[in-house]
Amino acid sequence: MTRPAYPNDLTDAEWNVLRPLLPPEAPVGRPRKWSLREILDGIFYLLRGGIAWRAMPHDFPPWQTIYHAV
């Protein structure tokens, strides 16, 4: 990660449990700009903090990306 960790970020152990449950990257088309781990960390930050979508810190993916992932 290139940003400071937040208390609600996934641990490596949690990520290793969730990773096999998520869809793989498509073999064709545009590559992902944001990792699924970063998107999940953003979702957990939003849920734990009860903040507005547009109040997401700028070191997460854009709020629109996280919003559409939910």
Buried (B, 14 or more C-beta within 10 A) or exposed (E): EEEEEBEBBBEEEEBEEEEEEEEEEEEEEEEEEBEBBBBBBBBBBBEEEEEEEEEBEEEBBBBEBBBEEE
